[in-house]
């Protein structure tokens, strides 16, 4: 009888230990990292090349700074996002789907779509409204893009 009881205790201990180990293993497992969204802007080509996890996901025309203005160059991270924003500096101009990356400078949709692809902004990077909305949606879903 002692052997049977000892055998049951050992078996119960193994089962419980296995369950606890599995629970610890599952608990310690981290979720996969979110996709890495990168927006690479070419001021010379007036384009934004989008990639998700290193895979090309879009190439869109943009408008960057016109004469007398400056679009910052370098690597940036989004500091602030706003679905609806109005410029306090430029006559309350609408800036839909804004991703601010350098103070008041943002990637956003414009209200003048005919100028897309030209150097005409006050420093921001303007995308066509549908592209700005897509980029904003990616930023909401997976975290803001990294800019280069």
C-alpha positions in Angstrom: 0.0 0.0 0.0 2.9 2.3 0.8 4.3 1.8 -2.7 1.0 2.5 -4.3 0.6 5.7 -2.3 4.2 6.8 -3.0 3.7 6.0 -6.7 0.5 8.1 -6.7 2.3 11.0 -5.0 5.2 10.9 -7.4 2.8 10.8 -10.4 0.8 13.6 -9.0 3.9 15.6 -8.4 5.1 15.0 -11.9 1.8 16.0 -13.4 1.5 19.1 -11.2 5.1 20.0 -11.9 4.6 19.7 -15.6 1.5 21.9 -15.5 3.3 24.5 -13.4 6.3 24.4 -15.8 4.0 24.8 -18.8 2.2 27.7 -17.1 5.5 29.4 -16.3 6.8 28.8 -19.9 3.6 30.2 -21.4 3.6 33.1 -18.9 7.2 34.0 -19.7 6.7 33.9 -23.4 6.7 37.4 -24.9 4.3 38.3 -27.7 6.0 38.9 -31.1 7.2 42.4 -31.6 5.0 44.7 -33.6 5.9 45.4 -37.2 8.6 48.0 -37.8 7.2 50.8 -40.0 9.8 52.9 -41.7 9.1 56.0 -43.8 12.1 57.1 -45.9 11.7 60.5 -47.4 13.7 61.7 -50.3 13.6 65.5 -50.6 15.4 65.4 -54.0 12.9 62.9 -55.5 9.9 64.4 -53.5 8.9 60.8 -52.4 8.2 58.8 -49.3 9.1 55.1 -49.5 7.3 53.0 -46.9 8.4 49.6 -45.6 7.0 47.3 -43.0 9.4 44.8 -41.5 11.9 45.6 -44.3 9.4 44.8 -47.0 8.5 47.7 -49.5 4.9 48.7 -48.8 4.4 51.8 -50.8 6.1 54.7 -52.6 4.2 58.0 -52.6 4.8 61.5 -53.9 5.3 64.2 -51.2 5.8 68.0 -51.0 8.6 69.3 -48.8 9.9 72.8 -48.0 9.7 75.5 -50.6 12.1 78.3 -51.2 12.9 80.1 -47.9 11.8 77.1 -45.7 13.4 74.0 -44.5 12.4 70.3 -44.1 14.6 68.7 -41.5 17.0 66.0 -42.6 18.0 63.0 -40.5 16.5 60.1 -38.6 13.4 61.0 -36.5 10.8 59.2 -34.4 7.2 60.4 -34.2 6.7 62.6 -31.1 3.0 63.3 -31.4 0.1 62.1 -33.5 -3.2 64.0 -34.3 -6.0 62.8 -36.5 -7.3 66.4 -36.8 -4.9 69.3 -36.3 -4.9 73.0 -37.4 -1.7 75.0 -37.7 -1.4 77.7 -35.2 1.4 79.3 -37.2 -0.2 79.3 -40.7 -3.7 80.7 -40.5 -5.3 77.6 -38.9 -4.5 75.6 -42.0 -5.9 72.0 -41.6 -3.3 69.3 -41.2 -5.2 66.0 -41.2 -3.6 62.7 -40.1 -0.5 64.5 -38.7 2.6 62.6 -37.4 4.8 65.2 -35.8 8.5 64.3 -35.8 10.4 67.6 -35.2 8.6 70.0 -33.0 5.9 71.6 -35.2 7.1 69.7 -38.4 4.8 66.8 -39.4 4.0 64.3 -42.1 0.3 65.1 -42.9 -2.4 65.3 -45.6 -2.7 68.7 -47.3 -5.6 70.7 -48.5 -3.8 71.7 -51.7 -3.4 68.4 -53.5 -2.4 69.9 -56.9 1.0 70.8 -55.5 2.0 67.3 -54.4 5.4 66.4 -55.7 6.7 70.0 -55.6 8.8 71.9 -53.1 6.0 74.1 -51.7 5.5 73.4 -48.0 6.6 75.5 -45.0 8.8 72.5 -43.9 6.2 69.8 -43.3 6.1 66.7 -45.5 2.7 66.7 -47.3 1.1 63.5 -48.6 -2.0 63.0 -50.7 -4.9 62.7 -48.2 -5.4 58.9 -48.8 -1.7 58.2 -48.3 -1.6 60.3 -45.1 -4.6 58.4 -43.9 -2.9 55.1 -44.7 0.3 56.1 -42.9 -1.7 57.4 -39.9 -3.6 54.1 -39.8 -0.3 52.1 -39.7 1.0 54.3 -37.0 -2.1 53.7 -34.9 -2.1 49.9 -35.5 1.6 49.2 -35.1 3.2 52.2 -33.5 4.6 55.3 -35.2 6.9 54.9 -38.2 10.6 55.6 -37.9 11.7 58.3 -40.3 14.9 58.4 -42.3 
